[in-house]
Amino acid sequence: MGVKDFIAARSIKTKDHARTKAAELTLRQSIYPICLVTILFFLWGFSYGLLDTLNKHFQNTLNITKSRSAGLQAAYFGAYPLASLGHANWILRHYGYRATFMWGLFLYGLGALIAIPCIKAHSFGGFCAAIAIVGSGLGSLETAANPYITVCGPPKYSEIRINISQAFNGIGTVVAPVLGSYVFFKFDDKTALENVQWVYVAIAIFVFLLALAFFFSRIPEITDADMEFQANETHANADDQPFWKQYRLFHAAAAQFCYTGAQIAIASYFINYVRDTQPWSTDSSAAQFLSGAQGAFAGGRFFGSFIMTFIRPRWVFLVFLVLCVVFIAPAAATTGWTGMSLLYIVFFFESICFPTIVALGMRGLGKHTKKGSGWIIAGVAGGAVVPPLTGVAADAHGSQIAMVVPLAFFVAALSYAFAVNFVPAYRDPADAFSTTEVGLSNTRVDEENGVMSEKMAADEKLNELEHVSHKN
């Protein structure tokens, strides 16, 4: 094979109107692409966990207020809708998932490299700009990775798949604060800032290598035609309506905005909460406690995924989100070990909410799936709004009372959890996908010969007969 043929075989352009076998991938066929894409979940979990640690670190080294340090979160999550509704969504719809993964990794690496001179110059504004580029890259990855995991494999297990993949995101959020506690808080300010630089050098090298891995890998591309077929097979038929009438999707996006904003705010000010409510604690020990809380978060995702094999995901989502509200409320009025323990419990029950909103919100979108996923991921912009509000409250009343702000947004997100369980127009499409046998029974593709399923062949034959009859 020549160089020209080699490059052509790895074309990043996909014909979105064409049906492929990707809509009917079996469990075995979906293992490799899911494992490769799951690495991305770890990456942005690590980046997000690192951001929470840097929030407190910059308060110390640059002498800035809690509300100003939230500029990191505002820059990072504010870039998400620019990606999910803008450049990344355009690439996803015109080129496909693999191209979007590569683009997101490129932006992530570029932002990491730009961060290095900003750290050397002690420029908080410059570092926020670099973090915005990182956020744009991670927003691109989330725009593609979340829907890809949801649709790659039998739709019956989509919520379980995305929660397991997102559990590795949780592992990344555990590793980052542990690293931060040893690399940022146990050295003098000058050495700590140098250590931050080397962390971002390592990130840049790794993500550029991973982008190459995606270029050389052949992973299934899932087209709009595939998703339209899947929606028809499950009788969800939600894509019969124009995109702007997909009100379930926009409700899911609004819930994602509220939920994600609350989650990010709690994590961003966890270290401050521990320092304010437990005077004996240090920044280093508080960062280690944050790592433990993120461990509870990751454990909750594995536990939630297990529970979803027995109970419908929409019910698990409702119970977990209600319990977030139940336990965050007393945390705003409690100090010491009790208050921190309550936040640990909140982290545990937050675990499955984000990915389950993604999966449920995309149910039945069919040909609108790629466009719709951008709207749900744009909801991550809540992380640019709620943390600064929480920071203002923390500066005025302390980190403990400030937990009332994320509580209010959790309550707002509950509207979607109740709708998807008790409103038939929301509930029925979700349940249709939970019971379908696509990818599990007769619709599967012959794995050895790569031939079409009997159903696809029959559909093609029917189309040929209809064409002949019209001709006659």
C-alpha positions as CSV (number, residue, x, y, z in Angstrom):
1,M,0.0,0.0,0.0
2,G,1.4,3.4,-1.1
3,V,1.4,6.5,1.0
4,K,-1.5,7.9,-1.0
5,D,-3.6,4.8,-0.3
6,F,-2.6,4.8,3.3
7,I,-3.8,8.4,3.8
8,A,-7.0,7.7,1.8
9,A,-7.8,4.7,4.0
10,R,-7.7,7.0,7.0
11,S,-9.8,9.8,5.6
12,I,-11.5,11.9,8.3
13,K,-14.5,12.8,6.1
14,T,-17.8,10.8,6.6
15,K,-20.9,10.7,4.4
16,D,-23.6,11.5,6.9
17,H,-26.5,10.4,4.7
18,A,-25.1,6.9,4.2
19,R,-26.1,3.9,6.4
20,T,-23.3,1.9,7.9
21,K,-23.2,-1.1,10.2
22,A,-22.4,1.2,13.1
23,A,-26.1,1.5,14.1
24,E,-26.1,-2.2,14.9
25,L,-22.7,-2.8,16.6
26,T,-22.7,-5.7,18.9
27,L,-21.1,-5.6,22.4
28,R,-17.9,-7.3,21.1
29,Q,-17.6,-4.9,18.1
30,S,-17.9,-1.9,20.3
31,I,-15.2,-2.8,22.9
32,Y,-12.2,-1.3,21.1
33,P,-13.7,2.1,20.1
34,I,-15.2,2.5,23.5
35,C,-11.9,1.8,25.3
36,L,-10.1,4.2,23.0
37,V,-12.6,7.0,23.6
38,T,-12.8,6.3,27.3
39,I,-9.2,7.5,27.6
40,L,-10.5,11.0,26.7
41,F,-12.9,10.8,29.6
42,F,-9.9,10.3,32.0
43,L,-8.1,13.3,30.3
44,W,-10.8,15.8,30.9
45,G,-11.5,14.5,34.4
46,F,-7.8,15.0,35.2
47,S,-7.9,18.5,33.7
48,Y,-11.1,19.4,35.7
49,G,-9.6,18.0,38.9
50,L,-6.4,20.0,38.3
51,L,-8.4,23.1,37.8
52,D,-10.1,22.8,41.2
53,T,-6.7,22.5,42.9
54,L,-5.2,25.4,41.0
55,N,-8.2,27.5,42.1
56,K,-6.9,27.5,45.7
57,H,-3.3,27.5,44.6
58,F,-3.6,30.8,42.7
59,Q,-5.5,32.3,45.7
60,N,-2.4,31.7,47.7
61,T,0.4,32.5,45.2
62,L,-1.2,35.4,43.4
63,N,-3.1,36.8,46.4
64,I,-6.5,36.9,44.6
65,T,-10.0,36.6,46.1
66,K,-12.2,33.6,45.9
67,S,-14.6,35.2,43.4
68,R,-11.7,36.3,41.1
69,S,-10.1,32.8,41.2
70,A,-13.4,31.5,39.8
71,G,-12.2,33.2,36.6
72,L,-10.5,29.9,35.9
73,Q,-13.8,28.1,35.9
74,A,-15.5,30.9,33.9
75,A,-12.8,30.7,31.2
76,Y,-12.7,26.9,31.2
77,F,-16.5,26.2,31.1
78,G,-17.4,29.3,29.2
79,A,-15.5,28.0,26.2
80,Y,-17.7,24.8,26.1
81,P,-20.7,26.3,24.2
82,L,-18.3,27.9,21.7
83,A,-17.1,24.4,20.9
84,S,-20.3,22.3,21.3
85,L,-22.5,24.8,19.4
86,G,-19.8,26.2,17.1
87,H,-16.6,24.8,15.7
88,A,-16.7,21.3,17.2
89,N,-20.3,20.7,16.2
90,W,-19.6,21.9,12.7
91,I,-16.7,19.5,12.4
92,L,-18.8,16.7,13.9
93,R,-21.6,17.2,11.4
94,H,-19.4,17.7,8.3
95,Y,-16.5,15.3,9.0
96,G,-17.4,12.9,11.8
97,Y,-16.4,11.8,15.3
98,R,-12.8,10.9,14.7
99,A,-12.0,14.3,13.1
100,T,-13.6,16.0,16.2
101,F,-11.6,13.9,18.6
102,M,-8.3,14.9,16.8
103,W,-9.4,18.6,16.7
104,G,-10.2,18.6,20.4
105,L,-6.9,17.0,21.3
106,F,-5.0,19.6,19.2
107,L,-6.7,22.5,21.0
108,Y,-6.1,20.8,24.4
109,G,-2.4,20.5,23.7
110,L,-2.1,24.0,22.3
111,G,-3.7,25.5,25.4
112,A,-1.4,23.5,27.6
113,L,1.7,24.9,25.8
114,I,0.3,28.5,25.9
115,A,-0.2,28.1,29.6
116,I,3.5,27.6,30.3
117,P,4.8,31.2,29.4
118,C,1.7,32.6,31.2
119,I,2.7,30.8,34.4
120,K,6.3,32.0,34.1
121,A,5.0,35.6,33.8
122,H,2.7,35.1,36.8
123,S,-0.1,36.3,34.6
124,F,-3.5,35.1,35.9
125,G,-5.3,36.7,33.0
126,G,-3.0,35.0,30.5
127,F,-3.4,31.7,32.2
128,C,-7.2,32.1,32.1
129,A,-6.9,32.7,28.3
130,A,-4.8,29.5,28.0
131,I,-7.4,27.6,30.1
132,A,-10.1,28.9,27.7
133,I,-8.3,27.2,24.8
134,V,-8.0,24.0,26.9
135,G,-11.7,24.3,27.7
136,S,-12.5,24.7,24.0
137,G,-10.5,21.6,23.3
138,L,-12.2,19.6,26.0
139,G,-15.6,21.0,25.0
140,S,-14.8,19.6,21.5
141,L,-13.9,16.2,23.0
142,E,-17.1,16.1,25.1
143,T,-19.2,17.2,22.1
144,A,-18.1,14.0,20.3
145,A,-17.2,11.5,23.0
146,N,-20.4,11.6,25.1
147,P,-22.8,10.9,22.2
148,Y,-20.3,8.5,20.6
149,I,-20.3,6.3,23.8
150,T,-24.0,6.6,24.0
151,V,-24.6,5.3,20.4
152,C,-21.6,3.0,20.0
153,G,-23.1,-0.4,20.8
154,P,-26.6,-1.7,21.6
155,P,-28.8,1.2,22.6
156,K,-30.4,-0.8,25.4
157,Y,-27.2,-0.3,27.4
158,S,-26.3,3.3,26.5
159,E,-26.8,4.8,30.0
160,I,-24.6,2.0,31.5
161,R,-21.9,2.5,28.8
162,I,-21.6,6.2,29.3
163,N,-21.7,6.0,33.1
164,I,-18.8,3.4,33.1
165,S,-16.8,5.6,30.7
166,Q,-17.5,8.6,32.8
167,A,-16.3,6.7,35.9
168,F,-12.8,6.9,34.4
169,N,-13.4,10.7,34.2
170,G,-14.0,10.4,38.0
171,I,-10.7,8.6,38.4
172,G,-9.0,11.5,36.6
173,T,-10.6,13.9,39.1
174,V,-9.1,11.8,42.0
175,V,-5.6,11.7,40.6
176,A,-5.3,15.4,39.9
177,P,-5.9,16.7,43.5
178,V,-3.5,14.0,44.9
179,L,-0.9,15.3,42.4
180,G,-1.7,18.9,43.3
181,S,-1.4,18.3,47.1
182,Y,2.2,17.0,46.6
183,V,3.3,19.2,43.7
184,F,1.6,22.6,44.4
185,F,1.2,22.9,48.2
186,K,4.3,21.3,49.6
187,F,6.8,23.7,48.0
188,D,7.5,27.4,48.1
189,D,5.5,29.5,45.6
190,K,8.3,29.7,43.0
191,T,9.0,26.0,42.9
192,A,5.2,25.2,42.9
193,L,4.7,27.4,39.8
194,E,7.6,25.6,38.1
195,N,5.9,22.3,38.9
196,V,2.7,23.5,37.3
197,Q,4.6,24.3,34.1
198,W,6.0,20.7,33.9
199,V,2.5,19.3,34.4
200,Y,1.3,21.2,31.4
201,V,4.3,20.1,29.3
202,A,3.5,16.5,30.1
203,I,-0.2,17.0,29.2
204,A,0.7,18.6,25.8
205,I,3.0,15.7,24.8
206,F,0.5,13.1,25.8
207,V,-2.5,14.6,24.0
208,F,-0.6,15.2,20.8
209,L,0.5,11.5,20.8
210,L,-3.1,10.5,21.5
211,A,-4.3,12.6,18.5
212,L,-1.9,10.5,16.3
213,A,-3.4,7.3,17.8
214,F,-6.8,8.5,16.7
215,F,-5.5,9.2,13.2
216,F,-4.1,5.7,12.8
217,S,-7.1,3.9,14.4
218,R,-10.1,2.8,12.4
219,I,-13.1,3.3,14.6
220,P,-16.7,3.0,13.4
221,E,-18.2,6.3,12.3
222,I,-21.9,6.7,13.3
223,T,-23.9,8.8,10.8
224,D,-27.2,10.6,10.9
225,A,-28.6,7.9,8.7
226,D,-27.6,5.3,11.3
227,M,-29.2,7.2,14.1
228,E,-32.4,7.7,12.1
229,F,-32.5,4.0,11.5
230,Q,-32.0,3.3,15.2
231,A,-34.8,5.7,16.2
232,N,-37.2,4.0,13.8
233,E,-36.3,0.6,15.0
234,T,-37.0,1.5,18.6
235,H,-40.2,3.3,17.5
236,A,-39.1,6.4,19.4
237,N,-39.7,8.5,16.3
238,A,-38.9,11.8,18.0
239,D,-36.9,12.9,15.0
240,D,-40.1,13.2,13.0
241,Q,-40.3,16.8,14.4
242,P,-38.0,19.7,13.2
243,F,-35.0,20.3,15.3
244,W,-36.3,23.4,16.9
245,K,-39.4,21.5,18.2
246,Q,-37.3,19.0,20.2
247,Y,-38.4,20.5,23.5
248,R,-37.2,17.4,25.5
249,L,-33.7,18.1,24.2
250,F,-33.7,21.8,25.3
251,H,-35.1,20.9,28.7
252,A,-32.3,18.4,29.1
253,A,-29.8,21.1,28.1
254,A,-31.2,23.5,30.7
255,A,-31.1,20.8,33.4
256,Q,-27.5,20.1,32.4
257,F,-26.7,23.8,32.8
258,C,-28.1,23.9,36.3
259,Y,-26.7,20.5,37.4
260,T,-23.2,21.0,36.0
261,G,-23.0,24.5,37.5
262,A,-23.9,23.2,40.9
263,Q,-21.4,20.3,40.7
264,I,-18.5,22.5,39.5
265,A,-19.3,25.1,42.3
266,I,-19.2,22.5,45.0
267,A,-15.9,21.0,43.8
268,S,-14.3,24.4,43.2
269,Y,-14.9,25.6,46.7
270,F,-14.5,22.3,48.5
271,I,-11.0,23.1,49.6
272,N,-12.2,26.5,50.9
273,Y,-15.1,24.8,52.6
274,V,-12.8,22.5,54.5
275,R,-10.4,25.3,55.4
276,D,-13.3,27.5,56.7
277,T,-15.1,24.8,58.6
278,Q,-12.0,23.0,60.0
279,P,-9.4,25.5,61.2
280,W,-6.8,22.8,61.9
281,S,-6.7,21.8,58.2
282,T,-4.0,22.9,55.7
283,D,-4.3,23.5,51.9
284,S,-2.4,20.2,51.3
285,S,-4.7,18.2,53.6
286,A,-7.8,19.9,52.2
287,A,-6.6,18.9,48.6
288,Q,-6.2,15.3,49.8
289,F,-9.8,15.4,51.2
290,L,-10.9,16.7,47.8
291,S,-9.3,13.7,46.2
292,G,-11.2,11.5,48.6
293,A,-14.5,13.2,47.7
294,Q,-13.7,12.7,44.0
295,G,-13.0,9.1,44.8
296,A,-16.6,8.9,46.2
297,F,-17.7,10.5,42.9
298,A,-16.0,7.9,40.8
299,G,-17.2,5.0,43.0
300,G,-20.8,6.4,42.7
301,R,-20.5,6.0,38.9
302,F,-19.5,2.4,39.1
303,F,-22.2,1.7,41.7
304,G,-24.8,3.6,39.6
305,S,-23.9,1.7,36.5
306,F,-24.4,-1.6,38.4
307,I,-27.8,-0.5,39.7
308,M,-28.9,0.4,36.2
309,T,-28.7,-3.2,35.2
310,F,-31.6,-3.9,37.4
311,I,-33.5,-0.6,37.6
312,R,-34.4,1.8,34.8
313,P,-31.8,4.6,34.5
314,R,-34.4,7.3,34.7
315,W,-35.4,6.1,38.2
316,V,-31.8,5.9,39.3
317,F,-31.2,9.5,38.0
318,L,-34.2,10.8,39.9
319,V,-33.2,9.2,43.2
320,F,-29.6,10.3,43.0
321,L,-30.4,13.9,42.2
322,V,-33.0,14.1,45.0
323,L,-30.4,12.8,47.4
324,C,-28.0,15.5,46.2
325,V,-30.5,18.1,47.3
326,V,-31.2,16.3,50.6
327,F,-27.5,16.2,51.6
328,I,-26.3,19.6,50.3
329,A,-28.9,21.5,52.3
330,P,-27.6,20.7,55.8
331,A,-24.0,21.1,54.6
332,A,-24.7,24.8,54.3
333,A,-25.5,24.9,58.0
334,T,-23.0,22.4,59.5
335,T,-19.3,22.6,60.3
336,G,-16.4,20.2,61.0
337,W,-16.4,16.6,60.1
338,T,-20.1,16.4,59.7
339,G,-20.2,19.1,57.0
340,M,-17.4,17.6,55.0
341,S,-19.0,14.1,55.3
342,L,-22.2,15.5,53.9
343,L,-20.3,16.9,50.9
344,Y,-18.7,13.5,50.4
345,I,-22.2,12.0,50.2
346,V,-23.2,14.7,47.7
347,F,-20.2,13.9,45.5
348,F,-21.3,10.2,45.6
349,F,-24.8,11.0,44.4
350,E,-23.7,13.6,41.8
351,S,-21.9,10.8,40.0
352,I,-24.4,9.5,37.5
353,C,-26.3,12.7,36.9
354,F,-24.3,14.3,34.1
355,P,-23.9,11.3,31.8
356,T,-27.5,10.1,32.4
357,I,-28.8,13.6,31.4
358,V,-26.7,13.2,28.2
359,A,-28.1,9.7,27.4
360,L,-31.7,10.5,28.3
361,G,-31.7,13.8,26.5
362,M,-30.4,12.2,23.2
363,R,-33.1,9.5,23.2
364,G,-34.9,9.3,19.9
365,L,-33.2,12.3,18.3
366,G,-32.3,10.2,15.3
367,K,-30.9,12.3,12.5
368,H,-30.7,15.3,14.9
369,T,-28.3,13.4,17.3
370,K,-25.1,15.2,16.3
371,K,-26.7,18.6,16.4
372,G,-28.6,17.9,19.6
373,S,-25.6,16.5,21.5
374,G,-24.0,20.0,21.1
375,W,-26.8,21.6,22.9
376,I,-26.6,19.2,25.9
377,I,-22.9,19.6,26.1
378,A,-23.3,23.4,25.9
379,G,-25.1,23.1,29.2
380,V,-21.7,22.6,30.8
381,A,-21.5,26.4,30.5
382,G,-23.3,26.4,33.8
383,G,-19.8,25.8,35.2
384,A,-18.9,29.3,34.1
385,V,-21.9,30.9,35.8
386,V,-22.6,29.1,39.1
387,P,-19.0,29.0,40.6
388,P,-18.5,32.8,40.3
389,L,-21.9,33.3,42.0
390,T,-20.8,30.9,44.7
391,G,-17.5,32.8,45.0
392,V,-19.3,36.1,45.6
393,A,-21.4,34.4,48.3
394,A,-18.3,32.8,49.8
395,D,-16.4,36.2,50.0
396,A,-19.5,37.8,51.6
397,H,-20.7,35.0,53.9
398,G,-18.1,32.2,53.9
399,S,-17.8,29.0,51.9
400,Q,-20.3,27.2,54.2
401,I,-23.3,29.5,53.6
402,A,-22.3,29.7,49.9
403,M,-23.4,26.1,49.4
404,V,-26.9,27.5,49.2
405,V,-26.1,28.7,45.6
406,P,-25.5,25.2,44.2
407,L,-28.5,23.9,46.2
408,A,-30.8,26.3,44.3
409,F,-29.4,25.0,40.9
410,F,-29.8,21.4,41.9
411,V,-33.5,22.1,42.7
412,A,-33.9,23.6,39.2
413,A,-32.3,20.6,37.6
414,L,-34.9,18.3,39.3
415,S,-37.6,19.6,36.9
416,Y,-36.1,17.4,34.2
417,A,-35.6,14.4,36.5
418,F,-39.3,14.5,37.4
419,A,-40.4,15.1,33.7
420,V,-38.5,12.1,32.4
421,N,-40.1,9.9,34.9
422,F,-43.7,11.1,35.1
423,V,-44.4,12.9,31.8
424,P,-45.3,10.3,29.0
425,A,-43.8,12.5,26.2
426,Y,-40.4,12.3,28.0
427,R,-40.7,8.8,29.5
428,D,-41.9,6.8,26.5
429,P,-38.9,7.5,24.2
430,A,-36.5,6.8,27.0
431,D,-38.2,3.4,27.7
432,A,-38.4,2.5,24.0
433,F,-34.6,2.5,23.9
434,S,-34.3,0.6,27.2
435,T,-36.2,-2.4,25.7
436,T,-34.9,-2.5,22.1
437,E,-32.9,-5.5,20.9
438,V,-30.9,-3.6,18.2
439,G,-27.4,-4.9,18.3
440,L,-28.5,-7.9,20.4
441,S,-30.6,-10.1,18.2
442,N,-31.3,-10.5,14.5
443,T,-30.1,-7.0,13.5
444,R,-26.5,-7.7,14.2
445,V,-23.9,-7.8,11.5
446,D,-21.9,-11.0,10.7
447,E,-18.7,-10.3,12.5
448,E,-16.5,-12.5,10.3
449,N,-17.7,-11.8,6.8
450,G,-18.8,-8.2,7.4
451,V,-22.1,-8.8,5.5
452,M,-25.3,-6.8,6.1
453,S,-27.9,-8.1,8.5
454,E,-31.0,-9.8,7.1
455,K,-33.1,-6.8,7.9
456,M,-30.8,-4.4,6.0
457,A,-30.7,-6.7,3.0
458,A,-34.5,-7.0,3.0
459,D,-34.8,-3.2,3.2
460,E,-32.4,-2.8,0.3
461,K,-34.3,-5.4,-1.8
462,L,-37.6,-3.6,-1.0
463,N,-36.1,-0.3,-2.2
464,E,-35.0,-1.9,-5.4
465,L,-38.5,-3.3,-6.1
466,E,-40.0,0.1,-5.4
467,H,-37.5,1.7,-7.8
468,V,-38.4,-0.8,-10.5
469,S,-42.1,-0.4,-10.0
470,H,-41.8,3.4,-10.3
471,K,-39.8,3.0,-13.5
472,N,-42.5,0.8,-15.0
